[in-house]
Amino acid sequence: MKGGKSKSDKANKADNKLSVKRKAAEKPSKKPVKKGKAGKDPNKPKRPPSAFFVFMEDFRKQFKEKNPNNKLVSVVGKAGGDKWKSLSEAEKAPFVAKANKLKSEYTKILTAYYNKQSEGGNSNADDEEESDKSKSEINDDDDEEGSEEEEEEDD
């Protein structure tokens, strides 16, 4: 019986499989608590549209004028995609240029946003405190000058 397997070996394997399934079913499963994604910051600037989406803004208007009875968004999307594919590089150039302009504006806004984030969330409170201090210091200086003038007038 070197190469052959007996019926009892097959039965034992089946029993082992069943016992494993029973054990797994009997134990209460401890699912790890998912942390999930961190919430998106609503103040973060939105990404700029790509050249295709800049093109689609104009194309939707034109398509709606030509086909006022169309109610399906998918038809507009397919027609826009086909039209975009058929355009040459020269015809796409104005849309690419506008998209690049929007992207450069976005990068400026985003760097300003990240700089503001890195300064800390309480920077406005700090600015208010400093301005209050400076106002009081200025008022103190005015009071001192005024008292000196009064003293001179009294002489």
Buried (B, 14 or more C-beta within 10 A) or exposed (E): EEEEEEEEEEEEEEEEEEEEEEEEEEEEEEEEEEEEEEEEEEEEBEEBBBBBEBBBEEBBEEBEEEEEEEEEEEEBBEBBEEBBEEEEEEEBEEBBEBBEEBBEEBEEBBEEBEEEEEEEEEEEEEEEEEEEEEEEEEEEEEEEEEEEEEEEEEE
